Amino acid sequence: MKECPKFTFGVGDRFAHGAHAQLKAFIAAKELGIDIVPTWNKSNREHDIIGSEPRQTRDAADQAVKDLAWTGEYLLDADHINLKTVDRFIAPCNFFTLDVADDIGKAADPADVAAFIDKHPELIGTVSIGGIDQPFEITAADVEKTANQFLKATQKARAIYDHIVAAKGQDDFITEISMDETDNPQTPPEMLIILAAIADQGVPIQTIAPKFTGRFNKGVDYVGDVAQFEKEFNDDLAVIAHAIKAYGLPAALKLSVHSGSDKFSIYGPIKKALARTGAGLHIKTAGTNWLEEVIGLAEAGGDALALAKTIYAKALEKKAALCEPYATVIDIDDSKLPSAEEVYGWTSAQYVAALTHDQSNPGYNQHLRQLLHVGFKIAAQQGDTYLDALKANEDIVGQKVTGNLLDRHMIPLFGK
């Protein structure tokens, strides 16, 4: 089993053009004493939309590592895969996010549920967890309900894991289980029961992505009760530490904060919790690289600005189709979206202000930002026009990508 580094940072590279600029952020962070491992991720859905293959993501990452002489570890994540989609990722990837959301809520075999309950009497009653002031009070009915909701999902995780091992062996990849793309958050007591079930399945999970309370929308800040998130996050850290000892799960097991992208308001509580506990973290920025590319084009002006305007206009025209796959992770108020005509009349500065995630700027428009976040299909449909624009404006686009990762994400979250 490949051991997961303590801090891993997932970065998306929709068009396999941003790896150099992304890696420069990790290099700059390292120079500041921030040691985090780049983890390039791109989902099956994104590959299908763009018409790319995981091998291209691997090639881009490998080339950046070579060109920039990165000597540290780096990973490639088969993001949100299942049995139907995993095969194209097996050769190039060494980090697998097993997405079992479709099986959450599907009842397991009653005999399996009964066997699980019989095997784990320690989960019933008053359960004390180090680091949590109030013990959990868990009834047999609670365990049964949670097992009915999640046991089948853990069985599916085992099936996907076994499929990867059969093709790749078990020594060269990291396993994550994702449960974040569901309707309801998992409570810390449920997390304990889920981890017991994962241990029973024999999946050497090293990171788990639960769904937390609140909204983690694409491209914008966390929307919710930050104090409630902080409590859940700290309780989950304690549950994981307990489960590692109680169930023999890998010592490197850590929390993952998957959903959303610019989770700025919760970075402070996360940073404080990591400092207090010494825990690890996997965090993802979910496609902000693509938005920084568009910001760079807009700032460049001329034909690049014109292309950025065209991408918005076409995204507005195709809004319903673009938003449908992401309906649970966006909140767009149509009345707050500028018309295509208005945007065509914008200066470079107006476009940059609207799209750049700076909540102190009166020109910032979170609704436009969310639409463009899910509108990368429009850029893909531009074909070489978009890719050529990135190449022609590589310096300014790269500065945006690097600066966004370093200044808005890495330093606030991991800075000394």
C-alpha positions in Angstrom: 0.0 0.0 0.0 1.3 3.4 -1.0 1.2 5.8 2.0 -0.6 9.0 1.6 1.5 12.1 2.4 0.2 14.3 5.3 -0.9 17.2 3.2 -2.2 16.7 -0.3 -3.7 19.4 -2.4 -6.0 18.6 -5.3 -5.8 20.8 -8.4 -7.9 20.6 -11.5 -6.4 21.2 -15.0 -9.4 21.0 -17.3 -7.4 21.6 -20.5 -4.0 20.1 -19.5 -2.4 23.5 -19.9 -2.0 24.7 -16.4 0.3 22.1 -14.8 3.4 24.3 -14.9 1.7 27.3 -13.4 0.1 25.1 -10.7 3.4 23.4 -9.8 5.0 26.9 -9.5 2.6 27.5 -6.6 3.7 24.4 -4.8 7.4 25.4 -5.4 6.7 28.9 -4.0 4.8 27.4 -1.1 7.7 25.0 -0.3 10.1 28.0 -0.3 7.8 29.5 2.4 8.1 26.3 4.4 4.7 24.9 3.3 5.2 21.3 2.4 2.2 20.0 0.4 2.0 17.4 -2.3 0.3 18.3 -5.6 -2.5 16.0 -6.6 -3.8 16.6 -10.2 -7.4 15.5 -10.5 -9.9 15.4 -13.4 -13.1 13.5 -13.3 -14.5 11.1 -15.8 -17.3 13.6 -16.5 -14.8 16.3 -17.2 -12.8 14.1 -19.6 -16.0 13.2 -21.4 -17.1 16.8 -21.8 -13.7 18.0 -23.0 -12.9 14.9 -25.0 -9.6 14.1 -23.2 -8.1 11.1 -21.6 -6.4 10.6 -18.1 -3.2 9.9 -19.9 -3.1 13.5 -21.0 -3.4 14.8 -17.5 -0.5 12.5 -16.5 1.6 13.6 -19.4 1.0 17.3 -18.5 1.9 16.7 -14.8 5.0 14.7 -15.7 6.2 17.4 -18.1 5.8 20.1 -15.5 7.6 18.1 -12.9 10.5 17.5 -15.3 10.7 21.1 -16.6 10.5 22.7 -13.2 12.8 20.1 -11.5 10.3 19.2 -8.9 11.9 16.6 -6.7 9.0 16.0 -4.3 6.2 13.6 -4.6 3.2 14.2 -6.8 0.0 12.3 -7.4 -2.6 11.8 -10.1 -6.2 11.3 -8.8 -8.8 9.2 -10.6 -11.5 11.6 -9.4 -15.0 10.3 -8.5 -14.7 7.0 -10.3 -16.9 3.9 -10.0 -16.8 0.4 -11.5 -18.1 1.7 -14.9 -15.6 4.4 -15.3 -12.4 3.4 -13.5 -10.6 1.4 -16.2 -9.4 4.4 -18.3 -7.7 5.7 -15.1 -6.0 2.6 -13.8 -2.7 2.9 -15.7 -1.9 6.6 -15.3 -3.3 7.2 -11.8 -1.9 6.5 -8.3 -4.7 8.0 -6.2 -8.3 6.7 -6.6 -11.3 8.5 -5.3 -14.0 5.8 -5.0 -17.3 7.6 -5.4 -20.0 5.5 -3.7 -22.7 8.2 -3.5 -25.0 6.3 -5.8 -25.2 3.4 -3.3 -25.8 5.6 -0.2 -29.3 5.0 1.0 -29.7 1.7 -0.8 -30.4 -1.0 1.8 -27.8 -3.7 2.2 -28.8 -7.4 2.6 -30.6 -7.6 6.0 -28.3 -10.5 7.0 -25.3 -8.3 6.3 -26.7 -5.5 8.5 -27.5 -8.0 11.3 -24.0 -9.4 11.1 -22.5 -5.9 11.3 -24.5 -5.0 14.4 -23.6 -8.3 16.0 -19.9 -7.7 15.3 -19.8 -4.2 16.8 -21.5 -4.1 20.2 -18.9 -1.4 21.1 -20.9 1.0 18.9 -24.0 0.8 21.0 -24.5 2.8 24.2 -22.3 5.6 25.5 -19.3 5.9 23.3 -16.5 8.1 24.5 -14.1 9.6 21.9 -10.9 11.3 22.9 -11.1 15.0 21.9 -14.9 15.2 22.0 -16.3 16.5 25.3 -19.7 14.9 25.1 -19.8 11.1 24.6 -22.0 9.8 21.7 -25.2 8.1 22.8 -25.8 5.5 20.1 -28.7 3.1 20.1 -29.0 -0.2 18.3 -31.6 1.4 16.1 -29.1 4.2 15.2 -26.5 1.6 14.2 -29.1 -0.3 12.2 -30.3 2.9 10.4 -26.7 3.9 9.6 -25.8 0.5 8.4 -28.9 0.4 6.2 -27.9 3.7 4.7 -24.1 3.2 4.2 -23.2 -0.5 4.4 -24.0 -1.2 0.7 -21.8 1.8 -0.2 -18.9 0.4 1.7 -19.4 -2.9 -0.1 -19.3 -1.1 -3.4 -16.0 0.6 -2.3 -14.6 -2.9 -1.8 -15.7 -4.0 -5.2 -14.0 -1.0 -6.9 -10.9 -1.4 -4.8 -10.6 -5.1 -5.7 -11.1 -4.2 -9.4 -8.1 -1.8 -9.2 -6.0 -4.2 -7.3 -6.6 -7.0 -9.8 -5.4 -4.7 -12.6 -2.6 -2.7 -10.8 -1.6 -4.6 -7.7 -2.0 -3.0 -4.2 1.3 -1.4 -3.6 1.2 1.6 -5.9 -1.9 3.7 -5.2 -3.8 5.6 -2.5 -7.4 5.0 -1.8 -10.0 7.6 -0.9 -13.7 7.1 -0.4 -16.0 10.0 -1.3 -19.3 10.5 0.3 -19.7 14.2 -0.2 -22.0 14.3 -3.2 -25.1 13.3 -1.3 -28.2 15.2 0.0 -27.4 15.0 3.8 -24.3 15.5 5.8 -22.8 12.5 7.8 -22.8 13.2 11.5 -19.6 12.3 13.5 -21.4 9.3 15.1 -22.4 8.1 11.6 -18.8 8.6 10.5 -17.6 6.3 13.3 -20.1 3.6 12.1 -19.1 4.1 8.5 -15.4 3.7 9.3 -16.1 0.5 11.2 -17.9 -0.8 8.1 -15.0 0.3 5.8 -12.5 -1.5 8.1 -14.7 -4.6 7.9 -14.6 -4.5 4.2 -10.8 -4.5 4.3 -10.4 -1.3 2.2 -7.1 0.4 3.2 -8.7 3.9 3.1 -6.3 6.8 3.6 -8.6 9.7 3.1 -12.4 10.1 3.4 -14.5 12.9 2.0 -17.7 13.3 4.0 -20.4 15.8 3.3 -20.3 18.6 5.9 -23.2 20.9 6.9 -23.5 23.9 4.7 -23.3 24.7 1.0 -20.0 24.1 -0.9 -20.8 25.6 -4.2 -18.6 25.7 -7.3 -16.4 28.8 -7.5 -17.7 30.7 -4.5 -17.2 30.8 -0.7 -18.7 28.4 1.8 -22.3 29.2 2.7 -23.3 28.1 6.1 -22.6 28.2 9.9 -18.8 28.4 10.2 -19.0 27.5 13.9 -21.0 24.4 13.1 -18.6 23.4 10.4 -15.7 23.9 12.8 -17.3 21.6 15.4 -18.1 18.9 12.8 -14.6 19.1 11.4 -12.9 18.8 14.8 -15.3 16.0 15.8 -14.6 14.1 12.6 -10.8 14.4 13.2 -11.3 12.9 16.7 -13.5 10.1 15.2 -10.8 9.2 12.6 -8.1 9.1 15.3 -10.3 6.8 17.4 -11.2 4.6 14.4 -7.5 4.2 13.4 -6.8 2.6 16.8 -10.1 0.8 17.2 -10.3 -0.8 13.8 -6.8 -1.0 12.5 -7.3 1.5 9.7 -4.2 3.0 8.1 -2.3 5.4 10.3 -2.2 8.0 7.5 -6.1 8.2 7.3 -7.2 11.8 7.1 -10.1 14.0 6.3 -10.7 15.3 2.8 -12.6 18.5 2.1 -13.8 17.9 -1.5 -16.8 19.9 -2.4 -16.8 23.5 -3.6 -13.7 25.4 -4.5 -13.1 28.7 -2.8 -13.9 27.7 0.8 -12.1 30.8 2.2 -14.3 31.3 5.3 -13.5 27.8 6.6 -9.8 27.9 6.0 -9.1 29.5 9.4 -11.0 26.9 11.4 -9.3 24.1 9.4 -5.9 25.6 9.9 -6.5 25.9 13.6 -7.7 22.3 13.9 -4.7 20.9 12.0 -2.3 22.9 14.2 -4.0 21.7 17.4 -4.2 18.0 16.4 -1.3 17.4 14.0 -3.7 15.8 11.6 -3.3 15.6 7.9 -5.6 16.9 5.2 -6.6 16.4 1.6 -8.2 19.5 0.0 -9.4 20.3 -3.5 -9.9 23.5 -5.4 -12.4 22.0 -7.9 -11.6 23.8 -11.1 -10.6 27.3 -10.1 -7.6 26.9 -12.5 -10.0 27.1 -15.4 -11.5 30.4 -14.1 -8.1 31.9 -13.6 -7.4 31.0 -17.2 -10.4 33.1 -18.3 -9.4 35.9 -16.0 -6.0 35.9 -17.5 -7.4 36.1 -21.0 -9.7 38.9 -20.0 -6.8 40.9 -18.5 -4.7 40.4 -21.6 -7.3 42.3 -23.7 -7.7 42.3 -27.4 -8.6 39.0 -29.0 -8.2 37.2 -25.7 -10.8 39.5 -24.0 -13.1 39.1 -27.0 -12.8 35.3 -26.6 -13.6 35.5 -22.8 -16.7 37.6 -23.7 -17.8 35.0 -26.3 -17.4 32.2 -23.8 -19.7 34.0 -21.3 -22.3 34.8 -24.0 -22.4 31.2 -25.1 -22.5 30.0 -21.5 -25.5 32.2 -20.9 -27.2 30.9 -23.9 -26.6 27.3 -22.9 -27.1 27.9 -19.1 -29.7 25.2 -18.5 -27.7 22.4 -20.0 -24.4 23.5 -18.4 -25.9 23.8 -15.0 -28.0 20.6 -14.9 -25.1 18.2 -14.0 -24.0 20.6 -11.2 -27.5 21.6 -9.9 -26.7 20.6 -6.3 -23.5 22.7 -6.1 -24.5 26.0 -7.6 -26.9 28.7 -6.6 -27.3 31.2 -9.5 -29.7 34.0 -9.4 -30.6 34.6 -13.1 -31.6 38.2 -12.4 -28.0 38.9 -11.3 -26.4 37.6 -14.5 -25.5 40.4 -16.9 -26.7 40.1 -20.4 -24.4 39.1 -23.2 -24.8 42.6 -24.7 -23.7 44.2 -21.4 -20.6 41.9 -21.2 -19.7 42.6 -24.8 -19.4 46.2 -23.8 -17.2 45.6 -20.8 -13.6 46.8 -20.5 -10.9 44.3 -19.5 -11.0 45.7 -16.0 -14.8 45.2 -15.7 -14.6 41.6 -16.8 -11.7 40.8 -14.5 -13.4 42.4 -11.5 -16.7 40.5 -12.1 -14.9 37.1 -12.3 -12.1 37.4 -9.8 -13.2 36.1 -6.3 -12.6 39.3 -4.3 -15.7 39.8 -2.2 -14.4 43.3 -1.3 -14.7 44.4 -4.9 -18.1 45.9 -5.8 -17.7 44.6 -9.4 -17.4 41.0 -8.2 -20.4 38.8 -9.4 -20.7 35.4 -7.8 -23.5 34.4 -10.2 -21.4 35.0 -13.3 -18.5 33.2 -11.6 -20.6 30.1 -10.9 -21.9 30.0 -14.5 -18.5 30.3 -16.0 -17.2 27.7 -13.5 -19.6 25.1 -15.0 -19.2 26.5 -18.5 -15.8 25.0 -19.4 -17.7 22.9 -22.1 -18.0 26.2 -24.0 -14.3 26.6 -24.1 -13.8 23.0 -25.1 -16.1 23.6 -28.0 -13.8 26.5 -29.2 -11.2 23.8 -29.8 -7.8 25.2 -30.8 -9.1 28.7 -30.6 -9.1 28.5 -26.8 -5.9 26.4 -26.5 -4.1 28.8 -28.8 -5.3 31.8 -26.7 -3.8 30.1 -23.6 -0.5 29.6 -25.3 -0.4 33.1 -26.7 -1.1 34.6 -23.3 0.8 32.0 -21.3 2.6 34.4 -19.0 -0.4 36.4 -17.8 -2.6 33.3 -17.5 0.1 31.5 -15.6 0.6 34.3 -13.1 -3.2 34.2 -12.4 -3.2 30.4 -11.9 -0.1 30.5 -9.6 -1.1 33.5 -7.6 -4.6 32.2 -7.0 -3.4 28.9 -5.6 -0.6 30.4 -3.5 -2.1 33.5 -2.2 -5.8 32.6 -1.8 -5.5 28.9 -0.9 -2.1 27.6 0.3 -0.9 30.5 2.5 -4.2 31.0 4.3 -4.6 27.3 4.9 -1.1 26.1 5.5 1.0 29.3 6.0 3.3 29.5 9.1 
